[in-house]
Each structure stands twice: as structure tokens, then as C-alpha cells.
């Protein structure tokens, strides 16, 4: 059996390569995915995977960090348009997994990558990463 960290890394790798059936196989059939930023709840892996299949354009996903916190796996990923000329995002996701090694729940917080507002850019308080 793979670890929860390996499961989450494999899940992101499957979505990165648009291997949606593979990603679906890593989820419990009744998994629930919540996107609090837009108020959406996807009940069942089929609904979540359908959104992935229909998302416009082709996206690439790079895992930046994974943390294990009790029974939760937290990941931070960067999502970019494959062509490199579209918007990019960061998603922080909290995964719950069952004893059978399937993802049962994900809560994802999405943020658009954008620069700081002008007043902070010129304030001299922070460096740019």
C-alpha cells in the first residue's frame, strides 16, 4: 500500500498529465471536493472529474509542498497554462484518505498569482519572490 503522501503526489501527477481515469481511481466513489472560494461542492468523484475534463485549456501542475498533519495531507501546487501565456494559480488542498488508500475528501483554496498592489510595491516593505 502506498503512503498518503505518495497517493496525493500520484493524484496531482495524474491531473498534470490529464490522466483523469487514473485520478478518479485514486478517489472514493463518494468523495466530496469543496472549493470554498467559489462556494462549490462536488459530491462524488465523477462530478469532480467531469469538471477536470471540461476545464478550458490544458493546464500543468507542479507540487511545491506536501505536509502531513495528523490524518490530513496538505499540498500546495502551482497551476499554469501549458502554453505558458495564460494565468497561473496556487492551490492549497487538504486531503482526507480512507484506510483503503482512497481520497475521500478534498478542500481546495485557489488564488490567482498576481503582483502586489502598487502601494505595497512602492512601500519598500517586502521583497518580490
N, C-alpha and C positions, 0 to 999 in steps of 0.2 A: 504494500500500500504506500502511496506517495504521501508526503507531508502536506499540511495545509498550505505552507509557503510554496511548495512545488506545484500544487493544484492551482493556486492563484497565478503564478508565473505562466503556467501552461495555458490557462484561460486567456490571459492577455495576449500570449503568443498566437493563440488560435484566432482571436479577434483581429490582431495585427495582420494576419495573412488572409483574412476573410474566410477562414475555415469555420463557418457558422455551425455546421452539423457537429463538428468536433467540440466547439464551445458548448453547444446545447447538451452534449453528452456528459459534460462536467457538472451540469446543473441538475438539481432535483426537479422532477416534472412540475411540482407545485411551488417552485422557488418564487420569491417575491423580490422585485427590484424597485427601489424607491429613489426618485430624483427630487429631493426637497426643493431645489432651486426653481423648478418648473411646476412643482406640485403633482407630478405624475407618479402613479404606482402601476407597475406591470405585474399582474398576477399570472404566474405560470411561465415556465421558460419559453414556451412557444411565442407568447406575446413579446417578451424581451428580445428574443432572437429575430422576430419579424421586424422590429424597429431597426436592429442592426443591419438586416438585409436591405431595408428600404432607405437607410440614411443616404442622403445625396453625396455623391463623390466617393472617392476611395481615400481612406484615412490610414495613417500609420501610428502605431502606439509604441512608446518606449517606457519601460518601467524605470522609474527613478529611485523608488524606495519601497521597501516592504518591512512592516513591523508586525510582530506577533504580540498581541495584548490579550492575555487570558484566552478566551475562546474565540476571539476576533482576530482576523488578519486585516491589517490596514495597508493599502497600497496607494502610492502616488504615481500617476502616469502622466506623460505628455502626449497629446494627440495633435498630429499635424496633417495637413492635406498632403497626399502623396506627391502632387505636382510641386509642392514647396511654395506655392504662391497664394495660398489661402490662409484663413485664420488658424491660430493654434490655441489649444486649451490645456488646462491641467485638470485632472480629476482625482479627487481623494475619495477612496472607496473603502467601506467597511464590509468585509465578507464574513458570513457565518457558514459553517460547514457541518454536515452531519457525520456520524460515525462511519458511514459507508463511503466517505470521501467525496461527497457531492456538495455543491454550493446550494445552500437553502435560502439565503437572503443576501442582498447587497443594498447598501445605502450609498449613493454616489453624489458628491458635491462637485459641481462643474464651475470652472471660472475661465473666462476668456483671457488669454495672455495679451496684455496691453501695457503700455508705459504708464508711469505715474502722471498725475495731473501737473500742469505747468507750475503751479505754486510750490509743489514739492520738488520738481526738477530743479528749480532755481533757488531753493532754500538752502542747499548745501548740507542737508542733514544725513543723507544716505548715499551710498554708492550704488551704481547700477550693476546688477548681476549679469 
